[in-house]
Amino acid sequence: MTNVCCWYCARPLSDALSKFLCVAVVHPVDKNDPYAPQSPVPVDCGFQCRMAAGVMVVYRDENAVERDEPLDMPYPPLREFLADQAVLTRLISDGPL
C-alpha cells in the first residue's frame, strides 16, 4: 500500500485531516501484538493547537496560527454531540465499558 496512513487504518494521506488523524490516533505497531510498545515515536507534523472559547482549534502550522486559518475539522451539531455523550455516559456507568 502506498501513500496511506498506516497498515491499521489504511486511510489515504491525500489531505491534512487524514494526516492529522493518523498522527493523533495511536495505532498498534505489531499486527500480532497490539500491546507492543509503539516504536518509533510518530514524527512531529508541525500541527499547532490552540484553545478558543474552550474548544481546541487545530492549525496546519505556525503561519496558519498567525493568519487565524484553522483546519476545517468535521464535528457534529451540539444536539447530536450531547446525545452521543449521554449514550456513552450510560454505557460507562451501567454497561460493559
RODO-193268 format. One record per residue: x, y, z of N, C-alpha, C in turn. Coordinates in Angstrom, 1 decimal, always signed. Atoms other than C-alpha are relative to their C-alpha. Example, Ala and Ser with C-alpha at 12.3 -4.5 7.8 and 13.67 -1.06 7.14 Angstrom:
! residues 2
- +0.9	-1.2	+0.0	+12.3	-4.5	+7.8	+0.9	+1.2	+0.0 .
- -0.9	-1.1	+0.0	+13.7	-1.1	+7.1	-0.8	+1.1	+0.8 .
END
This chain:
! residues 97
- +0.8	-1.2	+0.0	+0.0	+0.0	+0.0	+0.9	+1.2	+0.0 .
- -0.8	-1.2	+0.1	+1.5	+3.3	-1.0	-0.9	+1.2	+0.3 .
- +0.6	-1.3	-0.3	+0.6	+6.8	+0.2	-1.3	-0.2	+0.9 .
- +1.1	+0.2	-1.0	-1.7	+5.5	+3.1	+0.6	+0.3	+1.4 .
- -0.4	-0.4	-1.3	-1.7	+6.4	+6.7	+0.8	-1.1	+0.7 .
- -0.8	+1.1	-0.6	-0.6	+3.0	+8.1	-0.8	-1.3	-0.3 .
- +0.7	+1.3	+0.3	-1.5	-0.7	+7.9	-1.3	-0.1	+0.8 .
- +1.1	+0.2	-0.8	-4.0	-0.3	+10.7	-1.3	+0.6	-0.5 .
- +1.2	-0.6	+0.4	-6.4	+2.2	+9.3	-0.1	+0.2	-1.5 .
- -0.1	+0.0	+1.5	-5.2	+2.4	+5.6	-0.8	+1.2	-0.6 .
- +0.6	-1.2	+0.5	-6.6	+6.0	+5.2	+1.0	+0.6	-1.1 .
- -0.8	-0.7	+0.9	-5.3	+7.8	+2.1	+0.6	+1.3	+0.6 .
- -0.6	-1.2	-0.6	-2.9	+10.6	+3.0	-0.2	+1.2	-1.0 .
- +0.2	-1.0	+1.0	-4.4	+13.0	+0.5	-0.3	+1.3	+0.5 .
- +0.3	-1.3	-0.5	-5.4	+15.7	+2.8	+0.5	+0.2	+1.4 .
- -0.5	-0.3	-1.3	-4.4	+17.4	+6.0	-0.7	-0.7	+1.1 .
- +0.8	+0.7	-1.0	-7.2	+15.9	+8.0	+0.4	-1.5	+0.2 .
- -0.5	+1.4	-0.1	-6.1	+12.3	+7.2	+1.3	-0.1	+0.7 .
- -1.3	+0.0	-0.7	-2.6	+13.2	+8.2	-0.1	+0.3	+1.5 .
- +0.2	-0.4	-1.4	-3.7	+14.8	+11.4	-0.6	-1.2	+0.8 .
- +0.6	+1.1	-0.7	-5.9	+11.8	+12.4	+0.9	-1.1	+0.1 .
- -1.0	+1.1	-0.2	-3.1	+9.3	+11.7	+0.9	+0.3	+1.1 .
- -0.9	-0.3	-1.1	-0.8	+11.2	+14.0	-0.7	+0.1	+1.3 .
- +0.7	-0.2	-1.2	-3.4	+12.0	+16.6	-0.5	-1.4	+0.7 .
- +0.5	+1.3	-0.5	-4.6	+8.3	+17.0	+1.1	-0.9	+0.0 .
- -1.1	+0.9	-0.2	-2.2	+5.8	+18.4	-0.4	-1.4	-0.6 .
- +0.3	+1.3	+0.6	-2.2	+2.6	+16.3	+1.0	-1.0	+0.5 .
- -0.9	+1.0	-0.3	-0.7	-0.7	+17.3	+1.1	-0.2	-1.1 .
- -1.1	+0.2	+1.0	+2.7	-1.3	+15.6	+0.0	-1.4	-0.5 .
- -0.1	+1.4	+0.4	+2.6	-5.0	+15.5	-1.4	-0.6	-0.2 .
- +1.4	+0.6	+0.3	-0.4	-6.8	+13.9	-0.3	-1.1	+0.9 .
- +0.2	+1.2	-0.8	+0.1	-9.8	+16.1	-0.1	+0.4	+1.5 .
- -0.1	-0.4	-1.4	+0.7	-7.9	+19.4	-0.4	+1.5	+0.1 .
- +0.4	-1.4	-0.1	-1.4	-4.7	+19.7	+0.5	+0.7	+1.3 .
- -0.5	-0.6	-1.2	+0.1	-4.2	+23.2	+1.5	+0.3	-0.1 .
- -1.5	-0.2	+0.1	+3.7	-4.0	+21.9	+0.2	+1.5	+0.1 .
- -0.2	-1.4	+0.0	+5.3	-0.7	+22.6	+0.1	+0.7	-1.3 .
- +0.0	-0.7	+1.3	+4.9	+1.9	+19.9	+1.4	+0.5	-0.3 .
- -1.4	-0.4	+0.4	+8.3	+2.4	+18.2	+0.1	+0.1	-1.5 .
- -0.5	-1.2	-0.6	+9.4	+4.7	+16.7	-1.2	+0.9	+0.3 .
- +1.0	-1.0	-0.4	+7.5	+7.7	+18.2	-0.4	+0.7	-1.3 .
- +0.4	-0.7	+1.2	+5.4	+9.4	+15.5	+0.8	+1.4	-0.1 .
- -0.7	-1.3	+0.2	+7.2	+12.4	+13.9	-0.9	+1.2	+0.2 .
- +0.8	-1.3	-0.1	+6.1	+16.0	+14.5	-0.3	+0.5	-1.4 .
- +0.5	-0.4	+1.3	+4.0	+17.0	+11.5	-0.2	+1.5	+0.0 .
- +0.1	-1.5	+0.0	+4.0	+20.7	+12.5	-1.4	+0.6	+0.4 .
- +1.4	-0.6	-0.3	+0.3	+21.0	+13.5	+0.1	+0.7	+1.3 .
- +0.1	-0.8	-1.2	-0.4	+23.6	+16.1	-1.4	+0.0	+0.6 .
- +1.4	+0.1	-0.6	-3.3	+23.5	+18.6	-0.1	+1.2	+0.9 .
- +0.3	-1.1	-0.9	-4.8	+26.5	+20.4	-1.4	-0.1	+0.5 .
- +1.4	+0.0	-0.6	-7.8	+26.9	+22.7	-0.7	+1.3	-0.4 .
- +0.8	-1.1	+0.4	-10.5	+29.2	+21.5	-1.4	-0.2	+0.6 .
- +1.3	+0.1	-0.7	-13.6	+29.7	+23.8	-0.2	-1.4	+0.5 .
- +0.2	+1.4	-0.6	-13.0	+26.3	+25.4	+0.0	-1.1	-1.0 .
- -0.1	+1.0	+1.0	-12.6	+24.5	+22.1	+1.4	-0.1	-0.6 .
- -1.3	+0.2	+0.6	-9.4	+23.0	+20.7	-0.1	+0.3	-1.5 .
- +0.0	-0.3	+1.4	-8.6	+24.5	+17.3	+1.4	-0.4	-0.5 .
- -1.3	+0.6	+0.5	-6.0	+22.8	+15.1	+0.3	+0.8	-1.3 .
- -0.6	-0.7	+1.1	-3.8	+24.7	+12.6	+1.0	-0.8	-0.7 .
- -1.0	+0.7	+0.8	-1.6	+23.4	+9.8	+1.4	+0.2	+0.5 .
- -1.4	-0.4	-0.4	+1.5	+25.3	+11.0	-0.1	+1.3	+0.8 .
- -0.1	-1.3	-0.8	+2.6	+28.4	+13.0	-0.5	+1.2	-0.9 .
- +0.5	-1.0	+0.9	+1.9	+30.6	+9.9	-1.5	+0.1	+0.0 .
- +1.5	+0.1	+0.0	-1.7	+29.4	+9.9	-0.6	+0.6	+1.3 .
- +0.4	-0.6	-1.3	-2.0	+30.4	+13.6	+0.0	+1.5	-0.1 .
- -0.1	-1.5	+0.1	-0.8	+33.9	+12.8	-1.1	+0.6	-0.9 .
- +1.1	-0.5	+0.9	-3.3	+34.2	+9.9	-1.4	-0.4	+0.5 .
- +1.2	+0.5	-0.5	-6.0	+32.6	+12.0	-0.8	-0.8	-1.0 .
- +0.6	+0.9	+1.0	-6.7	+29.9	+9.4	+0.0	-1.5	+0.5 .
- +0.0	+1.4	-0.5	-7.7	+26.7	+11.3	-0.4	-1.0	-1.0 .
- +0.5	+1.1	+0.9	-8.2	+23.3	+9.6	-1.5	-0.1	+0.1 .
- +1.5	+0.2	+0.0	-11.8	+22.6	+8.7	-0.2	-1.4	+0.5 .
- +0.2	+1.3	-0.5	-12.3	+19.7	+11.0	-1.5	-0.3	+0.1 .
- +1.4	+0.3	-0.1	-15.6	+17.8	+10.9	-0.4	-0.2	+1.5 .
- +0.5	+0.1	-1.3	-17.7	+18.0	+14.0	-1.5	-0.1	-0.1 .
- +1.5	+0.1	+0.1	-21.3	+17.1	+14.8	-0.7	+1.2	+0.6 .
- +0.7	-1.1	-0.7	-24.0	+19.6	+15.8	-0.1	-0.3	+1.5 .
- +0.0	+0.1	-1.4	-24.3	+20.3	+19.5	-1.0	-1.0	+0.5 .
- +1.0	+1.0	-0.4	-27.5	+18.3	+19.9	+0.4	-1.4	-0.2 .
- -0.5	+1.4	+0.3	-26.0	+15.2	+18.3	+1.1	-0.4	+0.9 .
- -1.1	+0.3	-0.9	-22.8	+15.5	+20.3	-0.5	-0.3	+1.4 .
- +0.5	+0.3	-1.4	-24.8	+15.7	+23.6	-0.7	-1.3	+0.1 .
- +0.7	+1.3	+0.0	-27.0	+12.7	+22.6	+1.1	-1.1	+0.0 .
- -1.1	+1.0	-0.1	-23.8	+10.7	+21.9	+0.7	-0.1	+1.3 .
- -0.7	+0.0	-1.3	-22.2	+11.8	+25.1	-0.9	-0.7	+1.1 .
- +0.9	+0.7	-0.9	-25.3	+10.7	+27.0	+0.0	-1.5	-0.1 .
- -0.1	+1.4	+0.2	-25.2	+7.3	+25.5	+1.3	-0.6	+0.5 .
- -1.3	+0.5	-0.5	-21.5	+6.9	+26.3	+0.0	+0.0	+1.5 .
- +0.0	-0.1	-1.5	-22.1	+8.1	+29.9	-0.8	-1.2	+0.6 .
- +0.8	+1.1	-0.5	-24.9	+5.5	+30.3	+0.8	-1.4	-0.1 .
- -0.8	+1.3	+0.2	-22.6	+2.7	+28.9	+1.1	-0.1	+1.0 .
- -1.1	+0.0	-0.9	-19.7	+3.7	+31.1	-0.5	-0.3	+1.4 .
- +0.4	+0.2	-1.4	-21.8	+3.8	+34.3	-0.8	-1.3	+0.1 .
- +0.8	+1.2	-0.2	-24.1	+0.8	+33.6	+0.4	-1.2	-0.9 .
- -0.2	+1.0	+1.0	-22.7	-1.1	+30.7	+1.4	-0.7	+0.1 .
- -1.2	+0.8	+0.0	-19.7	-3.2	+29.7	+1.3	+0.8	+0.0 .
- -1.3	-0.8	+0.0	-17.2	-0.3	+29.5	+0.5	+0.3	+1.3 .
END
